[in-house]
Amino acid sequence: MESSKATILIVDDAPENIDILRGLLKEDYKIKVAINGKKALKIAQSIPKPDLILLDVMMPEMDGYEVCRRLKSELTTASIPVIFVTAKGETDDETHGFDLGAVDYITKPISPAIVKKRIQIHLALHNEKRLLEVEVQARTRELEESRKEIIACLGKAAEYKDNDTGMHVKRMSHYAKVLGLAYGLSEEEACALQETAPMHDIGKIGLPDHILRKPAKLNEKETKQMQMHPQIGVEILGGQTCLLLNMARSIAISHHEKWDGSGYPYGLKGEEIPLHGRIAAIADVFDALTTKRPYKEAWPLEEALTFLKEQSGKHFDPHLVELFLASLPDILEIKAKYTEVPHAD
């Protein structure tokens, strides 16, 4: 079928050379032609793109070497195989062509059988490369999704220790993304923040249930144990080089630091505290205040917002508090969407 044929772009300033190649190839391929470099570049960038380009070297205004250089410098055309077809047959000429990214170099006068065979070979290689790239991309996406699912499960594992619905991590991670975008993070970084924020309390896995579920204020010894969970979290997350886990470690160790330096574990102050940790701190505390816990009832919204305002410049980054308050409609929409649904006894 015509639609299944590969498309070959023939570029040559001599019509007789184009006619020879067209006559040789038209039965097996769809043919496009260009009589100069400028037109060749335009055709190469059009949709659908040619599957292979046969390119003369000696052309006026823009020679084939320059055409090839431009093709290979553009992301949209760099992968198209280029075969030089030229009378310039010196070794240095061929070397220069290969250095520019061509896949083959055929000298004139051409041998029809050789031209056909080399085109077949390079189209087959190109198709194989494209299929491999598609497979690699699919496998990469699969691995990425698996990694995200594992990270989400780790976050839920920590949350189930002291909140049996696990909805806290869902809400606070969405709050963190909204606040990150309001701050000016890219969509990609804000999404990464959403994916890693649930691990802020991963260290709680290492704490005993009688502390996490105590329906009263912790005593001094219990408080010290509780304040160990950031370091425990870092130990659990380990020394992985994965971008997401690096961000998760940063959040785990810094989300209890305070803007005025009175937080833990290191007493960091102001912008010494990593940005992702400062964002997670606001998202975490707001949700903790407005949610029922074993040791307290949920605060009314206005009281929680008043607390954020009072703690601006003390517990929290004042600029982030302003952004959070300005984003309140989005925050409340998330809060309503992910309400607590207690498990049946």
VEXKOL-693995 format. One line per 5 residues: number of its first residue (from 1); their letters; for each residue y, x, z of C-alpha. Coordinates in steps of 0.2 Angstrom, whole numbers, plus 5000, padded with zeros to 4 digits. Layout:
NUM = a = Y:X:Z  ...
END
This chain:
1 = messk = 5000:5000:5000  5018:5006:4996  5024:5003:5014  5011:5014:5021  5015:5029:5010
6 = atili = 5025:5044:5017  5043:5046:5011  5048:5063:5004  5066:5068:5001  5068:5080:4986
11 = vddap = 5084:5090:4987  5089:5100:4972  5105:5102:4962  5095:5104:4945  5089:5087:4939
16 = enidi = 5075:5094:4929  5068:5102:4945  5069:5085:4954  5060:5077:4939  5046:5089:4940
21 = lrgll = 5043:5086:4958  5045:5067:4957  5033:5066:4943  5020:5076:4953  5022:5066:4969
26 = kedyk = 5027:5048:4965  5009:5042:4964  5005:5047:4982  5022:5046:4990  5039:5036:4991
31 = ikvai = 5052:5048:4984  5070:5049:4988  5082:5062:4980  5098:5071:4984  5107:5083:4972
36 = ngkka = 5118:5091:4985  5117:5096:5004  5129:5083:5010  5119:5069:5002  5103:5076:5009
41 = lkiaq = 5110:5076:5027  5116:5058:5025  5098:5052:5018  5090:5062:5032  5100:5053:5045
46 = sipkp = 5097:5036:5038  5083:5023:5043  5069:5025:5039  5070:5044:5039  5060:5054:5027
51 = dlill = 5044:5061:5033  5046:5078:5025  5060:5086:5015  5057:5098:5000  5073:5108:5000
56 = dvmmp = 5080:5120:4986  5090:5135:4993  5103:5139:4979  5115:5124:4978  5134:5124:4977
61 = emdgy = 5145:5120:4992  5131:5120:5004  5115:5130:5001  5098:5125:5007  5099:5137:5022
66 = evcrr = 5114:5128:5029  5106:5111:5026  5091:5116:5036  5101:5123:5050  5111:5107:5052
71 = lksel = 5095:5097:5051  5087:5107:5065  5103:5106:5076  5103:5087:5076  5091:5078:5088
76 = ttasi = 5088:5064:5076  5083:5075:5061  5076:5091:5070  5058:5085:5069  5057:5082:5051
81 = pvifv = 5047:5095:5042  5056:5106:5029  5048:5115:5015  5059:5127:5005  5056:5126:4986
86 = takge = 5066:5140:4978  5066:5154:4966  5072:5166:4980  5055:5174:4983  5059:5190:4993
91 = tddet = 5051:5192:5010  5068:5192:5018  5072:5175:5010  5056:5168:5017  5059:5175:5034
96 = hgfdl = 5076:5168:5035  5069:5151:5030  5056:5151:5044  5069:5157:5056  5079:5142:5052
101 = gavdy = 5065:5131:5057  5056:5127:5040  5037:5124:5041  5034:5132:5024  5041:5141:5009
106 = itkpi = 5036:5139:4991  5043:5149:4977  5047:5143:4959  5039:5141:4947  5028:5130:4957
111 = spaiv = 5009:5127:4956  5007:5108:4957  4990:5110:4966  4998:5121:4980  5013:5110:4982
116 = kkriq = 5002:5094:4984  4990:5103:4996  5004:5110:5007  5013:5094:5008  4997:5085:5013
121 = ihlal = 4994:5099:5027  5011:5098:5034  5012:5079:5034  4995:5078:5043  5001:5091:5056
126 = hnekr = 5018:5081:5058  5008:5065:5061  4996:5073:5073  5011:5080:5083  5020:5063:5083
131 = lleve = 5004:5055:5090  5002:5068:5103  5020:5066:5108  5017:5047:5110  5002:5050:5120
136 = vqart = 5011:5063:5131  5025:5051:5134  5013:5037:5139  5004:5048:5151  5020:5054:5158
141 = relee = 5026:5036:5161  5009:5032:5169  5011:5047:5181  5029:5043:5185  5024:5025:5189
146 = srkei = 5010:5031:5200  5021:5043:5209  5034:5029:5212  5020:5018:5219  5014:5031:5231
151 = iaclg = 5032:5034:5237  5034:5016:5240  5018:5015:5249  5023:5029:5261  5039:5020:5265
156 = kaaey = 5030:5004:5269  5017:5014:5279  5031:5019:5291  5039:5002:5291  5023:4993:5296
161 = kdndt = 5023:5003:5312  5038:4993:5319  5041:4979:5307  5025:4970:5301  5033:4962:5285
166 = gmhvk = 5039:4979:5278  5054:4970:5271  5067:4981:5279  5063:4996:5267  5064:4984:5253
171 = rmshy = 5082:4978:5258  5089:4994:5263  5083:5003:5248  5092:4990:5237  5107:4992:5248
176 = akvlg = 5107:5010:5245  5106:5009:5227  5121:4997:5227  5131:5008:5238  5126:5023:5227
181 = laygl = 5132:5015:5211  5148:5010:5220  5151:5028:5225  5149:5034:5207  5131:5040:5206
186 = seeea = 5123:5038:5189  5111:5024:5186  5096:5037:5186  5102:5045:5202  5105:5028:5210
191 = calqe = 5087:5022:5205  5080:5038:5213  5089:5034:5229  5082:5017:5229  5065:5024:5227
196 = tapmh = 5066:5037:5240  5077:5028:5253  5061:5018:5260  5054:5035:5266  5069:5038:5278
201 = digki = 5058:5033:5293  5042:5041:5287  5041:5052:5302  5038:5036:5313  5020:5037:5307
206 = glpdh = 5019:5051:5320  5026:5041:5335  5015:5030:5347  5016:5012:5345  5021:5009:5363
211 = ilrkp = 5038:5017:5359  5041:5009:5342  5036:4992:5348  5044:4993:5366  5053:4976:5369
216 = aklne = 5066:4985:5379  5078:5000:5379  5069:5017:5378  5070:5029:5393  5076:5046:5391
221 = ketkq = 5059:5054:5387  5055:5040:5375  5072:5043:5366  5068:5061:5364  5052:5057:5356
226 = mqmhp = 5060:5044:5345  5072:5057:5339  5058:5068:5333  5054:5057:5319  5066:5065:5306
231 = qigve = 5057:5082:5308  5040:5074:5308  5046:5065:5292  5050:5082:5284  5033:5089:5289
236 = ilggq = 5024:5074:5281  5033:5075:5265  5030:5094:5264  5037:5107:5253  5035:5098:5237
241 = tclll = 5046:5103:5222  5046:5085:5215  5064:5079:5213  5061:5062:5222  5052:5070:5236
246 = nmars = 5066:5083:5238  5078:5068:5239  5066:5059:5252  5066:5074:5263  5085:5075:5263
251 = iaish = 5086:5057:5268  5073:5058:5281  5081:5073:5290  5099:5067:5289  5100:5048:5290
256 = hekwd = 5103:5049:5309  5117:5062:5308  5134:5055:5311  5151:5058:5303  5159:5064:5319
261 = gsgyp = 5145:5076:5323  5136:5067:5337  5120:5062:5328  5103:5071:5327  5093:5082:5324
266 = yglkg = 5106:5095:5319  5123:5087:5324  5130:5089:5306  5148:5083:5303  5157:5075:5289
271 = eeipl = 5152:5080:5272  5140:5093:5279  5128:5078:5280  5120:5076:5263  5127:5061:5253
276 = hgria = 5110:5052:5251  5108:5053:5270  5125:5046:5273  5122:5031:5261  5105:5028:5268
281 = aiadv = 5112:5028:5286  5124:5013:5282  5110:5004:5273  5098:5007:5287  5109:5002:5301
286 = fdalt = 5116:4987:5293  5099:4980:5290  5093:4984:5307  5108:4975:5315  5105:4959:5305
291 = tkrpy = 5086:4959:5307  5076:4953:5322  5067:4968:5330  5055:4968:5345  5069:4974:5356
296 = keawp = 5083:4963:5350  5089:4947:5341  5097:4948:5324  5116:4950:5324  5127:4938:5316
301 = leeal = 5134:4945:5299  5152:4946:5306  5147:4956:5321  5137:4968:5310  5152:4970:5298
306 = tflke = 5164:4973:5313  5152:4986:5319  5153:4995:5303  5172:4995:5303  5173:5001:5321
311 = qsgkh = 5161:5015:5317  5170:5020:5301  5174:5039:5304  5163:5040:5319  5145:5036:5314
316 = fdphl = 5148:5032:5296  5157:5040:5281  5173:5030:5280  5174:5030:5261  5156:5023:5260
321 = velfl = 5160:5010:5273  5174:5004:5262  5163:5004:5247  5150:4994:5256  5162:4981:5262
326 = aslpd = 5168:4979:5244  5150:4977:5238  5146:4964:5251  5143:4950:5238  5129:4961:5230
331 = ileik = 5123:4966:5248  5121:4948:5253  5112:4943:5238  5099:4956:5241  5098:4951:5259
336 = akyte = 5095:4933:5254  5082:4938:5241  5071:4948:5253  5071:4938:5268  5058:4941:5282
341 = vphad = 5042:4931:5280  5031:4933:5296  5013:4936:5294  5002:4921:5300  4993:4925:5316
END
